[in-house]
Amino acid sequence: MAYVYRQSTSYGATSLTLTFVGLAGMTRYVRAAMCDALSEDYVRTAKSKGLKDKVVIFSHAFRNALIPVITLMTTTLMGLFGGSIIIERTFAWSGMGQVMVNSVFGGDYAVVKAMFVFYSLVSLMAILIMDLTYGLVDPRIKVSK
């Protein structure tokens, strides 16, 4: 019996693979940021004023611990698109990364340019969302004219 090559049609597999790979590192990073925030003076002051632990953790510590986590999540989002090229090529999945690789090897430079423009726009949008999220998390950060 001859072996027939059949390409996988699982469209979300690349995203799930890249997401779960970085999830453990993200969890450790959030934990480290929370441990640093909980040892700050303003958290001890809030506890000594008699605030409940829930209020201290979510209102004071978690908001300040989110700032480096937002930055990490943004770079992870941008890496999701860049890493899709490697994952899709390795596992022979069809997707945007596979289109990019096929276009590079096939000499279709218009598609390569379009993909780079798309990746650039995704990166710019991620950075814009990151900056706006900074303003939501920390009210001290404001957009000035």
C-alpha positions as a printed NumPy array, in Angstrom:
array([[ 0.   ,  0.   ,  0.   ],
       [ 1.435,  3.341, -1.034],
       [ 1.727,  6.16 ,  1.446],
       [-0.309,  9.203,  0.475],
       [ 0.815, 12.532,  1.874],
       [-2.121, 14.473,  3.231],
       [-1.697, 17.978,  4.498],
       [-3.287, 18.788,  7.832],
       [-6.288, 21.094,  7.843],
       [-6.217, 22.087, 11.507],
       [-6.269, 25.858, 11.199],
       [-5.951, 26.761, 14.866],
       [-3.18 , 24.291, 15.638],
       [-0.364, 26.76 , 14.993],
       [-1.839, 29.361, 17.329],
       [-2.506, 26.805, 20.039],
       [ 0.973, 25.323, 19.758],
       [ 2.71 , 28.673, 20.028],
       [ 0.406, 29.818, 22.832],
       [ 0.92 , 26.793, 25.05 ],
       [ 4.678, 26.869, 24.562],
       [ 4.893, 30.352, 26.054],
       [ 2.244, 29.864, 28.719],
       [ 4.581, 28.372, 31.333],
       [ 7.081, 31.186, 30.952],
       [ 4.297, 33.759, 31.125],
       [ 2.963, 32.186, 34.326],
       [ 6.383, 32.337, 35.962],
       [ 6.78 , 35.945, 34.858],
       [ 3.4  , 36.938, 36.343],
       [ 4.279, 35.205, 39.6  ],
       [ 7.637, 36.983, 39.811],
       [ 6.024, 40.351, 39.071],
       [ 3.387, 39.754, 41.756],
       [ 6.025, 38.717, 44.303],
       [ 7.945, 41.921, 43.579],
       [ 4.811, 44.047, 43.817],
       [ 3.705, 42.445, 47.088],
       [ 7.026, 43.294, 48.716],
       [ 6.769, 47.021, 47.907],
       [ 6.228, 49.663, 50.573],
       [ 2.862, 50.867, 49.263],
       [ 1.424, 47.339, 49.634],
       [ 2.622, 47.111, 53.221],
       [ 1.174, 50.573, 53.882],
       [-2.186, 49.54 , 52.44 ],
       [-2.176, 46.403, 54.6  ],
       [-1.283, 48.389, 57.712],
       [-4.2  , 50.768, 57.043],
       [-6.507, 47.791, 57.494],
       [-7.563, 47.141, 53.911],
       [-8.694, 43.633, 53.083],
       [-6.171, 41.367, 51.38 ],
       [-8.364, 41.093, 48.299],
       [-8.424, 44.883, 47.875],
       [-4.678, 45.176, 48.432],
       [-3.842, 42.443, 45.953],
       [-6.179, 43.468, 43.128],
       [-6.203, 47.252, 43.535],
       [-2.577, 47.884, 44.415],
       [-0.267, 44.982, 43.661],
       [-1.872, 43.398, 40.595],
       [-2.257, 46.669, 38.696],
       [ 1.415, 47.481, 39.134],
       [ 2.466, 43.928, 38.331],
       [ 0.524, 44.06 , 35.063],
       [ 2.774, 46.663, 33.433],
       [ 5.705, 44.334, 32.63 ],
       [ 3.269, 41.509, 31.865],
       [ 1.518, 43.636, 29.224],
       [ 4.865, 44.248, 27.566],
       [ 5.623, 40.529, 27.565],
       [ 2.198, 39.679, 26.152],
       [ 2.699, 42.168, 23.315],
       [ 6.042, 40.695, 22.329],
       [ 4.48 , 37.234, 22.582],
       [ 1.718, 38.293, 20.188],
       [ 4.264, 39.56 , 17.693],
       [ 6.294, 36.379, 18.112],
       [ 3.16 , 34.341, 17.442],
       [ 3.14 , 35.523, 13.852],
       [ 6.899, 35.161, 13.406],
       [ 6.942, 31.735, 15.028],
       [ 4.142, 30.497, 12.814],
       [ 6.608, 30.322,  9.942],
       [ 8.776, 27.82 , 11.819],
       [ 5.924, 25.761, 13.295],
       [ 4.003, 25.5  , 10.024],
       [ 7.122, 24.572,  8.092],
       [ 8.121, 21.924, 10.642],
       [ 4.729, 20.217, 10.891],
       [ 3.625, 20.872,  7.273],
       [ 0.535, 22.781,  8.351],
       [-1.094, 25.198,  5.961],
       [-1.265, 28.792,  7.056],
       [ 0.263, 32.215,  6.651],
       [ 3.731, 30.996,  7.571],
       [ 3.575, 28.297,  4.915],
       [ 2.464, 30.882,  2.334],
       [ 5.442, 33.05 ,  3.284],
       [ 7.935, 30.197,  2.958],
       [ 6.474, 29.029, -0.347],
       [ 6.568, 32.581, -1.69 ],
       [10.201, 33.045, -0.686],
       [11.279, 29.765, -2.272],
       [ 9.045, 30.332, -5.302],
       [10.342, 33.842, -5.955],
       [ 6.938, 35.489, -5.546],
       [ 8.27 , 38.704, -4.046],
       [ 4.974, 40.595, -4.218],
       [ 3.451, 38.143, -1.731],
       [ 6.571, 38.354,  0.454],
       [ 6.313, 42.15 ,  0.53 ],
       [ 2.6  , 41.96 ,  1.331],
       [ 3.289, 39.528,  4.188],
       [ 5.975, 41.827,  5.6  ],
       [ 3.555, 44.761,  5.422],
       [ 0.938, 42.656,  7.227],
       [ 3.425, 41.606,  9.929],
       [ 4.487, 45.241, 10.325],
       [ 0.878, 46.383, 10.707],
       [ 0.202, 43.664, 13.283],
       [ 3.292, 44.784, 15.213],
       [ 2.262, 48.442, 15.103],
       [-1.278, 47.625, 16.223],
       [ 0.048, 45.468, 19.074],
       [ 2.311, 48.297, 20.25 ],
       [-0.573, 50.79 , 20.043],
       [-2.814, 48.482, 22.066],
       [ 0.019, 48.   , 24.561],
       [ 0.377, 51.772, 25.034],
       [-3.372, 52.245, 25.454],
       [-3.513, 49.376, 27.944],
       [-0.735, 51.017, 29.971],
       [-3.024, 54.019, 30.361],
       [-5.9  , 51.83 , 31.556],
       [-3.809, 49.899, 34.068],
       [-1.835, 52.808, 35.513],
       [-3.69 , 56.135, 35.726],
       [-0.374, 57.983, 36.142],
       [ 0.43 , 57.218, 32.509],
       [-1.359, 59.733, 30.309],
       [-1.21 , 60.666, 26.657],
       [-0.081, 64.263, 26.271],
       [-0.544, 66.468, 23.239]])
